[in-house]
Amino acid sequence: MSTTTLADLLAGADAAGHDHAATEKNSGLQHIHNHATGSIVWFPTWKKYRETADWSVAVDGLAGDFSSGTAPAEESASALLAQDLDLLLTRAAASGDANIFVQENLFST
């Protein structure tokens, strides 16, 4: 299990500066520009998200809930998390302010 969290990856990308191509290559994250505000939103690829501690915690937590179902627990949890990530990325693309969106949706306190 990885000890790197999604928050760690995002903080590293924010701190990396303006070489976005190198940051994407080194971090496994992707980015979009909000040209209206000059902000950048970093988000994980599906593969990179699955390598984080956040993924492991989420799957482990959901595995117990789905253990009584007919599909394997990890498969059920993966499908649920894929839907959550898709909804999050859809909302990110529609957000008017990337920085506020990240603070409200991607960082837990």
Biopython code that builds the backbone (N, CA, C, O; Angstrom):
import numpy as np
from Bio.PDB.StructureBuilder import StructureBuilder

atoms = [
    (1, "MET", "N", (0.836, -1.180, 0.000)),
    (1, "MET", "CA", (0.000, 0.000, 0.000)),
    (1, "MET", "C", (0.882, 1.245, 0.000)),
    (1, "MET", "O", (1.860, 1.327, 0.743)),
    (2, "SER", "N", (0.528, 2.201, -0.833)),
    (2, "SER", "CA", (1.259, 3.455, -0.922)),
    (2, "SER", "C", (0.931, 4.336, 0.280)),
    (2, "SER", "O", (-0.171, 4.280, 0.825)),
    (3, "THR", "N", (1.895, 5.141, 0.677)),
    (3, "THR", "CA", (1.633, 6.105, 1.746)),
    (3, "THR", "C", (1.429, 7.504, 1.175)),
    (3, "THR", "O", (1.137, 8.440, 1.919)),
    (4, "THR", "N", (1.579, 7.652, -0.134)),
    (4, "THR", "CA", (1.368, 8.942, -0.781)),
    (4, "THR", "C", (-0.122, 9.185, -0.916)),
    (4, "THR", "O", (-0.861, 8.326, -1.396)),
    (5, "THR", "N", (-0.561, 10.365, -0.489)),
    (5, "THR", "CA", (-1.977, 10.708, -0.599)),
    (5, "THR", "C", (-2.201, 11.608, -1.808)),
    (5, "THR", "O", (-1.261, 12.182, -2.359)),
    (6, "LEU", "N", (-3.432, 11.715, -2.197)),
    (6, "LEU", "CA", (-3.793, 12.605, -3.290)),
    (6, "LEU", "C", (-3.441, 14.045, -2.935)),
    (6, "LEU", "O", (-2.971, 14.794, -3.792)),
    (7, "ALA", "N", (-3.660, 14.437, -1.701)),
    (7, "ALA", "CA", (-3.315, 15.792, -1.262)),
    (7, "ALA", "C", (-1.816, 16.048, -1.405)),
    (7, "ALA", "O", (-1.410, 17.143, -1.795)),
    (8, "ASP", "N", (-0.987, 15.042, -1.092)),
    (8, "ASP", "CA", (0.469, 15.183, -1.264)),
    (8, "ASP", "C", (0.825, 15.408, -2.725)),
    (8, "ASP", "O", (1.638, 16.276, -3.044)),
    (9, "LEU", "N", (0.218, 14.630, -3.611)),
    (9, "LEU", "CA", (0.486, 14.772, -5.043)),
    (9, "LEU", "C", (0.084, 16.153, -5.554)),
    (9, "LEU", "O", (0.823, 16.783, -6.311)),
    (10, "LEU", "N", (-1.097, 16.619, -5.131)),
    (10, "LEU", "CA", (-1.580, 17.924, -5.580)),
    (10, "LEU", "C", (-0.723, 19.058, -5.041)),
    (10, "LEU", "O", (-0.443, 20.022, -5.753)),
    (11, "ALA", "N", (-0.310, 18.947, -3.793)),
    (11, "ALA", "CA", (0.559, 19.983, -3.212)),
    (11, "ALA", "C", (1.896, 20.016, -3.930)),
    (11, "ALA", "O", (2.438, 21.094, -4.174)),
    (12, "GLY", "N", (2.437, 18.854, -4.273)),
    (12, "GLY", "CA", (3.689, 18.794, -5.012)),
    (12, "GLY", "C", (3.572, 19.420, -6.389)),
    (12, "GLY", "O", (4.486, 20.109, -6.843)),
    (13, "ALA", "N", (2.454, 19.185, -7.052)),
    (13, "ALA", "CA", (2.240, 19.769, -8.381)),
    (13, "ALA", "C", (2.129, 21.281, -8.290)),
    (13, "ALA", "O", (2.671, 21.994, -9.134)),
    (14, "ASP", "N", (1.433, 21.777, -7.277)),
    (14, "ASP", "CA", (1.311, 23.226, -7.098)),
    (14, "ASP", "C", (2.664, 23.872, -6.822)),
    (14, "ASP", "O", (2.930, 24.988, -7.268)),
    (15, "ALA", "N", (3.508, 23.169, -6.089)),
    (15, "ALA", "CA", (4.818, 23.714, -5.719)),
    (15, "ALA", "C", (5.847, 23.595, -6.845)),
    (15, "ALA", "O", (6.907, 24.217, -6.777)),
    (16, "ALA", "N", (5.549, 22.807, -7.875)),
    (16, "ALA", "CA", (6.535, 22.524, -8.920)),
    (16, "ALA", "C", (6.784, 23.690, -9.865)),
    (16, "ALA", "O", (7.771, 23.677, -10.602)),
    (17, "GLY", "N", (5.933, 24.680, -9.865)),
    (17, "GLY", "CA", (6.157, 25.831, -10.733)),
    (17, "GLY", "C", (5.432, 25.712, -12.050)),
    (17, "GLY", "O", (4.394, 25.058, -12.156)),
    (18, "HIS", "N", (6.006, 26.364, -13.068)),
    (18, "HIS", "CA", (5.305, 26.523, -14.340)),
    (18, "HIS", "C", (5.644, 25.489, -15.402)),
    (18, "HIS", "O", (5.097, 25.557, -16.503)),
    (19, "ASP", "N", (6.507, 24.552, -15.124)),
    (19, "ASP", "CA", (6.822, 23.522, -16.114)),
    (19, "ASP", "C", (5.797, 22.397, -15.993)),
    (19, "ASP", "O", (6.068, 21.351, -15.404)),
    (20, "HIS", "N", (4.621, 22.634, -16.558)),
    (20, "HIS", "CA", (3.508, 21.708, -16.381)),
    (20, "HIS", "C", (3.763, 20.364, -17.041)),
    (20, "HIS", "O", (3.352, 19.331, -16.513)),
    (21, "ALA", "N", (4.436, 20.359, -18.187)),
    (21, "ALA", "CA", (4.708, 19.092, -18.870)),
    (21, "ALA", "C", (5.603, 18.203, -18.009)),
    (21, "ALA", "O", (5.354, 17.003, -17.892)),
    (22, "ALA", "N", (6.628, 18.775, -17.417)),
    (22, "ALA", "CA", (7.522, 17.996, -16.549)),
    (22, "ALA", "C", (6.787, 17.530, -15.297)),
    (22, "ALA", "O", (6.984, 16.404, -14.841)),
    (23, "THR", "N", (5.945, 18.391, -14.743)),
    (23, "THR", "CA", (5.180, 18.021, -13.555)),
    (23, "THR", "C", (4.248, 16.858, -13.866)),
    (23, "THR", "O", (4.136, 15.920, -13.077)),
    (24, "GLU", "N", (3.572, 16.921, -15.025)),
    (24, "GLU", "CA", (2.700, 15.812, -15.409)),
    (24, "GLU", "C", (3.496, 14.519, -15.553)),
    (24, "GLU", "O", (3.075, 13.462, -15.083)),
    (25, "LYS", "N", (4.638, 14.616, -16.200)),
    (25, "LYS", "CA", (5.467, 13.428, -16.418)),
    (25, "LYS", "C", (5.967, 12.838, -15.103)),
    (25, "LYS", "O", (5.971, 11.620, -14.931)),
    (26, "ASN", "N", (6.382, 13.685, -14.188)),
    (26, "ASN", "CA", (6.972, 13.219, -12.931)),
    (26, "ASN", "C", (5.949, 12.823, -11.879)),
    (26, "ASN", "O", (6.244, 12.005, -11.007)),
    (27, "SER", "N", (4.752, 13.392, -11.948)),
    (27, "SER", "CA", (3.778, 13.157, -10.878)),
    (27, "SER", "C", (2.673, 12.172, -11.248)),
    (27, "SER", "O", (2.065, 11.566, -10.365)),
    (28, "GLY", "N", (2.409, 12.008, -12.534)),
    (28, "GLY", "CA", (1.275, 11.186, -12.941)),
    (28, "GLY", "C", (-0.046, 11.934, -12.883)),
    (28, "GLY", "O", (-1.107, 11.334, -13.051)),
    (29, "LEU", "N", (0.011, 13.232, -12.646)),
    (29, "LEU", "CA", (-1.188, 14.062, -12.629)),
    (29, "LEU", "C", (-1.391, 14.711, -13.995)),
    (29, "LEU", "O", (-0.470, 14.775, -14.809)),
    (30, "GLN", "N", (-2.589, 15.183, -14.229)),
    (30, "GLN", "CA", (-2.919, 15.975, -15.411)),
    (30, "GLN", "C", (-3.394, 17.328, -14.916)),
    (30, "GLN", "O", (-3.678, 17.497, -13.730)),
    (31, "HIS", "N", (-3.482, 18.301, -15.829)),
    (31, "HIS", "CA", (-3.956, 19.610, -15.405)),
    (31, "HIS", "C", (-4.837, 20.240, -16.468)),
    (31, "HIS", "O", (-4.767, 19.906, -17.651)),
    (32, "ILE", "N", (-5.670, 21.166, -16.004)),
    (32, "ILE", "CA", (-6.445, 22.014, -16.892)),
    (32, "ILE", "C", (-6.228, 23.447, -16.452)),
    (32, "ILE", "O", (-5.993, 23.722, -15.276)),
    (33, "HIS", "N", (-6.309, 24.354, -17.408)),
    (33, "HIS", "CA", (-6.152, 25.782, -17.125)),
    (33, "HIS", "C", (-7.521, 26.441, -17.083)),
    (33, "HIS", "O", (-8.368, 26.193, -17.941)),
    (34, "ASN", "N", (-7.725, 27.270, -16.091)),
    (34, "ASN", "CA", (-8.895, 28.129, -16.052)),
    (34, "ASN", "C", (-8.403, 29.497, -16.500)),
    (34, "ASN", "O", (-7.914, 30.286, -15.692)),
    (35, "HIS", "N", (-8.535, 29.770, -17.791)),
    (35, "HIS", "CA", (-7.971, 31.000, -18.348)),
    (35, "HIS", "C", (-8.681, 32.250, -17.844)),
    (35, "HIS", "O", (-8.108, 33.339, -17.869)),
    (36, "ALA", "N", (-9.897, 32.108, -17.394)),
    (36, "ALA", "CA", (-10.619, 33.265, -16.867)),
    (36, "ALA", "C", (-9.977, 33.782, -15.585)),
    (36, "ALA", "O", (-9.975, 34.986, -15.331)),
    (37, "THR", "N", (-9.437, 32.881, -14.784)),
    (37, "THR", "CA", (-8.844, 33.296, -13.510)),
    (37, "THR", "C", (-7.331, 33.114, -13.465)),
    (37, "THR", "O", (-6.669, 33.578, -12.537)),
    (38, "GLY", "N", (-6.788, 32.434, -14.475)),
    (38, "GLY", "CA", (-5.356, 32.156, -14.479)),
    (38, "GLY", "C", (-4.970, 30.994, -13.582)),
    (38, "GLY", "O", (-3.790, 30.787, -13.301)),
    (39, "SER", "N", (-5.948, 30.245, -13.136)),
    (39, "SER", "CA", (-5.698, 29.136, -12.216)),
    (39, "SER", "C", (-5.448, 27.835, -12.972)),
    (39, "SER", "O", (-5.810, 27.693, -14.141)),
    (40, "ILE", "N", (-4.827, 26.903, -12.282)),
    (40, "ILE", "CA", (-4.577, 25.573, -12.807)),
    (40, "ILE", "C", (-5.195, 24.575, -11.839)),
    (40, "ILE", "O", (-5.030, 24.697, -10.626)),
    (41, "VAL", "N", (-5.902, 23.593, -12.373)),
    (41, "VAL", "CA", (-6.465, 22.527, -11.554)),
    (41, "VAL", "C", (-5.721, 21.250, -11.899)),
    (41, "VAL", "O", (-5.707, 20.824, -13.054)),
    (42, "TRP", "N", (-5.108, 20.647, -10.904)),
    (42, "TRP", "CA", (-4.414, 19.376, -11.070)),
    (42, "TRP", "C", (-5.341, 18.261, -10.656)),
    (42, "TRP", "O", (-6.068, 18.397, -9.672)),
    (43, "PHE", "N", (-5.332, 17.162, -11.382)),
    (43, "PHE", "CA", (-6.150, 16.012, -11.026)),
    (43, "PHE", "C", (-5.413, 14.737, -11.411)),
    (43, "PHE", "O", (-4.597, 14.736, -12.333)),
    (44, "PRO", "N", (-5.701, 13.659, -10.704)),
    (44, "PRO", "CA", (-4.983, 12.412, -10.972)),
    (44, "PRO", "C", (-5.574, 11.664, -12.161)),
    (44, "PRO", "O", (-6.770, 11.750, -12.435)),
    (45, "THR", "N", (-4.731, 10.945, -12.844)),
    (45, "THR", "CA", (-5.250, 9.987, -13.805)),
    (45, "THR", "C", (-5.845, 8.844, -12.994)),
    (45, "THR", "O", (-5.558, 8.696, -11.806)),
    (46, "TRP", "N", (-6.663, 8.051, -13.637)),
    (46, "TRP", "CA", (-7.261, 6.913, -12.948)),
    (46, "TRP", "C", (-6.170, 6.005, -12.392)),
    (46, "TRP", "O", (-6.256, 5.546, -11.253)),
    (47, "LYS", "N", (-5.151, 5.750, -13.194)),
    (47, "LYS", "CA", (-4.055, 4.876, -12.765)),
    (47, "LYS", "C", (-3.341, 5.465, -11.545)),
    (47, "LYS", "O", (-3.065, 4.750, -10.582)),
    (48, "LYS", "N", (-3.046, 6.752, -11.587)),
    (48, "LYS", "CA", (-2.330, 7.375, -10.474)),
    (48, "LYS", "C", (-3.173, 7.383, -9.203)),
    (48, "LYS", "O", (-2.653, 7.156, -8.111)),
    (49, "TYR", "N", (-4.463, 7.640, -9.340)),
    (49, "TYR", "CA", (-5.335, 7.636, -8.174)),
    (49, "TYR", "C", (-5.334, 6.273, -7.498)),
    (49, "TYR", "O", (-5.354, 6.185, -6.270)),
    (50, "ARG", "N", (-5.311, 5.222, -8.290)),
    (50, "ARG", "CA", (-5.308, 3.871, -7.724)),
    (50, "ARG", "C", (-4.007, 3.560, -6.987)),
    (50, "ARG", "O", (-3.959, 2.596, -6.223)),
    (51, "GLU", "N", (-2.960, 4.344, -7.196)),
    (51, "GLU", "CA", (-1.680, 4.135, -6.520)),
    (51, "GLU", "C", (-1.585, 4.888, -5.198)),
    (51, "GLU", "O", (-0.590, 4.748, -4.487)),
    (52, "THR", "N", (-2.586, 5.675, -4.856)),
    (52, "THR", "CA", (-2.511, 6.490, -3.646)),
    (52, "THR", "C", (-3.087, 5.764, -2.429)),
    (52, "THR", "O", (-3.835, 4.795, -2.554)),
    (53, "ALA", "N", (-2.719, 6.257, -1.267)),
    (53, "ALA", "CA", (-3.272, 5.729, -0.020)),
    (53, "ALA", "C", (-4.770, 5.996, 0.048)),
    (53, "ALA", "O", (-5.512, 5.218, 0.647)),
    (54, "ASP", "N", (-5.225, 7.100, -0.568)),
    (54, "ASP", "CA", (-6.653, 7.429, -0.562)),
    (54, "ASP", "C", (-7.469, 6.307, -1.214)),
    (54, "ASP", "O", (-8.540, 5.942, -0.728)),
    (55, "TRP", "N", (-6.953, 5.775, -2.303)),
    (55, "TRP", "CA", (-7.633, 4.676, -3.004)),
    (55, "TRP", "C", (-7.714, 3.456, -2.097)),
    (55, "TRP", "O", (-8.776, 2.851, -1.952)),
    (56, "SER", "N", (-6.596, 3.100, -1.492)),
    (56, "SER", "CA", (-6.569, 1.916, -0.635)),
    (56, "SER", "C", (-7.536, 2.048, 0.531)),
    (56, "SER", "O", (-8.247, 1.099, 0.859)),
    (57, "VAL", "N", (-7.566, 3.204, 1.149)),
    (57, "VAL", "CA", (-8.470, 3.433, 2.281)),
    (57, "VAL", "C", (-9.926, 3.341, 1.823)),
    (57, "VAL", "O", (-10.757, 2.720, 2.485)),
    (58, "ALA", "N", (-10.224, 3.968, 0.681)),
    (58, "ALA", "CA", (-11.598, 3.953, 0.178)),
    (58, "ALA", "C", (-12.048, 2.544, -0.180)),
    (58, "ALA", "O", (-13.157, 2.134, 0.162)),
    (59, "VAL", "N", (-11.185, 1.803, -0.870)),
    (59, "VAL", "CA", (-11.550, 0.438, -1.263)),
    (59, "VAL", "C", (-11.688, -0.450, -0.038)),
    (59, "VAL", "O", (-12.633, -1.234, 0.056)),
    (60, "ASP", "N", (-10.764, -0.338, 0.895)),
    (60, "ASP", "CA", (-10.851, -1.152, 2.110)),
    (60, "ASP", "C", (-12.133, -0.838, 2.890)),
    (60, "ASP", "O", (-12.782, -1.739, 3.423)),
    (61, "GLY", "N", (-12.485, 0.447, 2.949)),
    (61, "GLY", "CA", (-13.692, 0.833, 3.672)),
    (61, "GLY", "C", (-14.964, 0.329, 3.021)),
    (61, "GLY", "O", (-15.902, -0.085, 3.702)),
    (62, "LEU", "N", (-14.988, 0.366, 1.700)),
    (62, "LEU", "CA", (-16.177, -0.094, 0.989)),
    (62, "LEU", "C", (-16.247, -1.607, 0.861)),
    (62, "LEU", "O", (-17.325, -2.166, 0.664)),
    (63, "ALA", "N", (-15.113, -2.266, 0.972)),
    (63, "ALA", "CA", (-15.085, -3.719, 0.795)),
    (63, "ALA", "C", (-16.008, -4.417, 1.795)),
    (63, "ALA", "O", (-16.719, -5.357, 1.438)),
    (64, "GLY", "N", (-15.996, -3.966, 3.020)),
    (64, "GLY", "CA", (-16.878, -4.569, 4.025)),
    (64, "GLY", "C", (-18.344, -4.369, 3.700)),
    (64, "GLY", "O", (-19.166, -5.258, 3.923)),
    (65, "ASP", "N", (-18.675, -3.183, 3.166)),
    (65, "ASP", "CA", (-20.061, -2.892, 2.822)),
    (65, "ASP", "C", (-20.565, -3.765, 1.675)),
    (65, "ASP", "O", (-21.748, -4.101, 1.610)),
    (66, "PHE", "N", (-19.667, -4.121, 0.784)),
    (66, "PHE", "CA", (-20.080, -4.860, -0.402)),
    (66, "PHE", "C", (-19.832, -6.367, -0.300)),
    (66, "PHE", "O", (-20.130, -7.112, -1.233)),
    (67, "SER", "N", (-19.292, -6.808, 0.819)),
    (67, "SER", "CA", (-18.899, -8.222, 0.929)),
    (67, "SER", "C", (-20.081, -9.182, 0.833)),
    (67, "SER", "O", (-19.897, -10.357, 0.513)),
    (68, "SER", "N", (-21.259, -8.710, 1.100)),
    (68, "SER", "CA", (-22.414, -9.603, 1.020)),
    (68, "SER", "C", (-23.059, -9.623, -0.364)),
    (68, "SER", "O", (-24.001, -10.382, -0.593)),
    (69, "GLY", "N", (-22.563, -8.797, -1.293)),
    (69, "GLY", "CA", (-23.137, -8.734, -2.640)),
    (69, "GLY", "C", (-22.673, -9.874, -3.531)),
    (69, "GLY", "O", (-21.845, -10.690, -3.128)),
    (70, "THR", "N", (-23.205, -9.925, -4.735)),
    (70, "THR", "CA", (-22.853, -11.001, -5.667)),
    (70, "THR", "C", (-21.562, -10.709, -6.417)),
    (70, "THR", "O", (-20.858, -11.643, -6.799)),
    (71, "ALA", "N", (-21.228, -9.433, -6.639)),
    (71, "ALA", "CA", (-19.977, -9.087, -7.314)),
    (71, "ALA", "C", (-18.854, -9.047, -6.286)),
    (71, "ALA", "O", (-19.108, -8.791, -5.110)),
    (72, "PRO", "N", (-17.625, -9.296, -6.707)),
    (72, "PRO", "CA", (-16.501, -9.174, -5.772)),
    (72, "PRO", "C", (-16.466, -7.768, -5.160)),
    (72, "PRO", "O", (-16.762, -6.784, -5.838)),
    (73, "ALA", "N", (-16.111, -7.683, -3.909)),
    (73, "ALA", "CA", (-16.142, -6.417, -3.179)),
    (73, "ALA", "C", (-15.272, -5.363, -3.843)),
    (73, "ALA", "O", (-15.703, -4.219, -3.987)),
    (74, "GLU", "N", (-14.052, -5.719, -4.253)),
    (74, "GLU", "CA", (-13.175, -4.717, -4.855)),
    (74, "GLU", "C", (-13.764, -4.200, -6.165)),
    (74, "GLU", "O", (-13.644, -3.014, -6.474)),
    (75, "GLU", "N", (-14.399, -5.082, -6.934)),
    (75, "GLU", "CA", (-15.020, -4.660, -8.193)),
    (75, "GLU", "C", (-16.144, -3.663, -7.934)),
    (75, "GLU", "O", (-16.251, -2.653, -8.629)),
    (76, "SER", "N", (-16.970, -3.937, -6.952)),
    (76, "SER", "CA", (-18.075, -3.039, -6.609)),
    (76, "SER", "C", (-17.552, -1.699, -6.109)),
    (76, "SER", "O", (-18.046, -0.646, -6.511)),
    (77, "ALA", "N", (-16.566, -1.738, -5.243)),
    (77, "ALA", "CA", (-15.992, -0.500, -4.715)),
    (77, "ALA", "C", (-15.311, 0.294, -5.817)),
    (77, "ALA", "O", (-15.426, 1.519, -5.852)),
    (78, "SER", "N", (-14.610, -0.372, -6.708)),
    (78, "SER", "CA", (-13.942, 0.308, -7.819)),
    (78, "SER", "C", (-14.951, 1.022, -8.701)),
    (78, "SER", "O", (-14.719, 2.159, -9.113)),
    (79, "ALA", "N", (-16.055, 0.376, -8.994)),
    (79, "ALA", "CA", (-17.086, 0.992, -9.831)),
    (79, "ALA", "C", (-17.667, 2.227, -9.155)),
    (79, "ALA", "O", (-17.888, 3.247, -9.807)),
    (80, "LEU", "N", (-17.915, 2.139, -7.856)),
    (80, "LEU", "CA", (-18.459, 3.274, -7.127)),
    (80, "LEU", "C", (-17.476, 4.444, -7.114)),
    (80, "LEU", "O", (-17.865, 5.590, -7.342)),
    (81, "LEU", "N", (-16.224, 4.156, -6.851)),
    (81, "LEU", "CA", (-15.220, 5.220, -6.828)),
    (81, "LEU", "C", (-14.995, 5.816, -8.211)),
    (81, "LEU", "O", (-14.736, 7.014, -8.326)),
    (82, "ALA", "N", (-15.087, 5.012, -9.258)),
    (82, "ALA", "CA", (-14.961, 5.519, -10.625)),
    (82, "ALA", "C", (-16.080, 6.519, -10.917)),
    (82, "ALA", "O", (-15.846, 7.551, -11.545)),
    (83, "GLN", "N", (-17.293, 6.211, -10.462)),
    (83, "GLN", "CA", (-18.405, 7.135, -10.647)),
    (83, "GLN", "C", (-18.164, 8.436, -9.879)),
    (83, "GLN", "O", (-18.422, 9.523, -10.396)),
    (84, "ASP", "N", (-17.672, 8.321, -8.651)),
    (84, "ASP", "CA", (-17.384, 9.511, -7.852)),
    (84, "ASP", "C", (-16.323, 10.380, -8.517)),
    (84, "ASP", "O", (-16.467, 11.602, -8.561)),
    (85, "LEU", "N", (-15.265, 9.769, -9.031)),
    (85, "LEU", "CA", (-14.207, 10.520, -9.688)),
    (85, "LEU", "C", (-14.731, 11.184, -10.954)),
    (85, "LEU", "O", (-14.388, 12.334, -11.230)),
    (86, "ASP", "N", (-15.548, 10.488, -11.723)),
    (86, "ASP", "CA", (-16.126, 11.057, -12.937)),
    (86, "ASP", "C", (-16.983, 12.277, -12.607)),
    (86, "ASP", "O", (-16.892, 13.300, -13.285)),
    (87, "LEU", "N", (-17.808, 12.173, -11.576)),
    (87, "LEU", "CA", (-18.629, 13.314, -11.162)),
    (87, "LEU", "C", (-17.771, 14.481, -10.699)),
    (87, "LEU", "O", (-18.071, 15.635, -11.007)),
    (88, "LEU", "N", (-16.710, 14.191, -9.963)),
    (88, "LEU", "CA", (-15.809, 15.233, -9.488)),
    (88, "LEU", "C", (-15.139, 15.955, -10.654)),
    (88, "LEU", "O", (-15.055, 17.183, -10.650)),
    (89, "LEU", "N", (-14.663, 15.216, -11.648)),
    (89, "LEU", "CA", (-14.007, 15.824, -12.801)),
    (89, "LEU", "C", (-14.994, 16.625, -13.645)),
    (89, "LEU", "O", (-14.628, 17.659, -14.203)),
    (90, "THR", "N", (-16.228, 16.165, -13.747)),
    (90, "THR", "CA", (-17.253, 16.917, -14.470)),
    (90, "THR", "C", (-17.518, 18.249, -13.776)),
    (90, "THR", "O", (-17.615, 19.291, -14.424)),
    (91, "ARG", "N", (-17.633, 18.202, -12.451)),
    (91, "ARG", "CA", (-17.848, 19.438, -11.687)),
    (91, "ARG", "C", (-16.638, 20.354, -11.769)),
    (91, "ARG", "O", (-16.794, 21.575, -11.810)),
    (92, "ALA", "N", (-15.437, 19.791, -11.793)),
    (92, "ALA", "CA", (-14.221, 20.607, -11.901)),
    (92, "ALA", "C", (-14.187, 21.346, -13.224)),
    (92, "ALA", "O", (-13.827, 22.522, -13.273)),
    (93, "ALA", "N", (-14.560, 20.667, -14.293)),
    (93, "ALA", "CA", (-14.548, 21.291, -15.610)),
    (93, "ALA", "C", (-15.546, 22.446, -15.704)),
    (93, "ALA", "O", (-15.326, 23.393, -16.459)),
    (94, "ALA", "N", (-16.633, 22.374, -14.949)),
    (94, "ALA", "CA", (-17.660, 23.408, -14.992)),
    (94, "ALA", "C", (-17.443, 24.515, -13.962)),
    (94, "ALA", "O", (-18.169, 25.509, -13.961)),
    (95, "SER", "N", (-16.465, 24.354, -13.098)),
    (95, "SER", "CA", (-16.243, 25.306, -12.012)),
    (95, "SER", "C", (-15.757, 26.652, -12.540)),
    (95, "SER", "O", (-14.947, 26.719, -13.464)),
    (96, "GLY", "N", (-16.265, 27.714, -11.938)),
    (96, "GLY", "CA", (-15.846, 29.055, -12.328)),
    (96, "GLY", "C", (-14.517, 29.475, -11.728)),
    (96, "GLY", "O", (-13.845, 30.349, -12.275)),
    (97, "ASP", "N", (-14.129, 28.879, -10.625)),
    (97, "ASP", "CA", (-12.877, 29.234, -9.956)),
    (97, "ASP", "C", (-12.169, 27.964, -9.523)),
    (97, "ASP", "O", (-12.605, 27.286, -8.592)),
    (98, "ALA", "N", (-11.083, 27.646, -10.195)),
    (98, "ALA", "CA", (-10.372, 26.392, -9.951)),
    (98, "ALA", "C", (-9.843, 26.298, -8.524)),
    (98, "ALA", "O", (-9.924, 25.236, -7.906)),
    (99, "ASN", "N", (-9.307, 27.383, -7.998)),
    (99, "ASN", "CA", (-8.727, 27.329, -6.652)),
    (99, "ASN", "C", (-9.784, 27.044, -5.593)),
    (99, "ASN", "O", (-9.559, 26.243, -4.685)),
    (100, "ILE", "N", (-10.924, 27.693, -5.708)),
    (100, "ILE", "CA", (-11.994, 27.454, -4.742)),
    (100, "ILE", "C", (-12.505, 26.025, -4.877)),
    (100, "ILE", "O", (-12.769, 25.360, -3.876)),
    (101, "PHE", "N", (-12.644, 25.552, -6.118)),
    (101, "PHE", "CA", (-13.109, 24.182, -6.318)),
    (101, "PHE", "C", (-12.173, 23.187, -5.643)),
    (101, "PHE", "O", (-12.630, 22.275, -4.954)),
    (102, "VAL", "N", (-10.878, 23.352, -5.833)),
    (102, "VAL", "CA", (-9.900, 22.432, -5.232)),
    (102, "VAL", "C", (-9.990, 22.480, -3.720)),
    (102, "VAL", "O", (-10.004, 21.436, -3.067)),
    (103, "GLN", "N", (-10.052, 23.670, -3.156)),
    (103, "GLN", "CA", (-10.129, 23.798, -1.703)),
    (103, "GLN", "C", (-11.401, 23.165, -1.144)),
    (103, "GLN", "O", (-11.364, 22.551, -0.078)),
    (104, "GLU", "N", (-12.519, 23.305, -1.846)),
    (104, "GLU", "CA", (-13.778, 22.789, -1.340)),
    (104, "GLU", "C", (-13.971, 21.299, -1.582)),
    (104, "GLU", "O", (-14.734, 20.655, -0.863)),
    (105, "ASN", "N", (-13.292, 20.738, -2.583)),
    (105, "ASN", "CA", (-13.601, 19.384, -2.992)),
    (105, "ASN", "C", (-12.453, 18.386, -2.919)),
    (105, "ASN", "O", (-12.704, 17.182, -2.879)),
    (106, "LEU", "N", (-11.222, 18.835, -2.899)),
    (106, "LEU", "CA", (-10.121, 17.892, -2.975)),
    (106, "LEU", "C", (-9.250, 17.820, -1.737)),
    (106, "LEU", "O", (-8.430, 16.910, -1.617)),
    (107, "PHE", "N", (-9.403, 18.743, -0.826)),
    (107, "PHE", "CA", (-8.623, 18.723, 0.393)),
    (107, "PHE", "C", (-9.535, 18.496, 1.574)),
    (107, "PHE", "O", (-10.547, 19.178, 1.729)),
    (108, "SER", "N", (-9.180, 17.545, 2.400)),
    (108, "SER", "CA", (-9.977, 17.320, 3.598)),
    (108, "SER", "C", (-9.253, 17.956, 4.781)),
    (108, "SER", "O", (-8.026, 18.056, 4.809)),
    (109, "THR", "N", (-10.041, 18.373, 5.737)),
    (109, "THR", "CA", (-9.441, 19.027, 6.917)),
    (109, "THR", "C", (-9.543, 18.138, 8.109)),
    (109, "THR", "O", (-9.096, 18.509, 9.195)),
]
sb = StructureBuilder()
sb.init_structure("model")
sb.init_model(0)
sb.init_chain("A")
sb.init_seg("    ")
for serial, (resi, resn, name, xyz) in enumerate(atoms, 1):
    if name == "N":
        sb.init_residue(resn, " ", resi, " ")
    sb.init_atom(name, np.array(xyz, "f"), 0.0, 1.0, " ", f" {name:<3s}", serial, name[0])
structure = sb.get_structure()
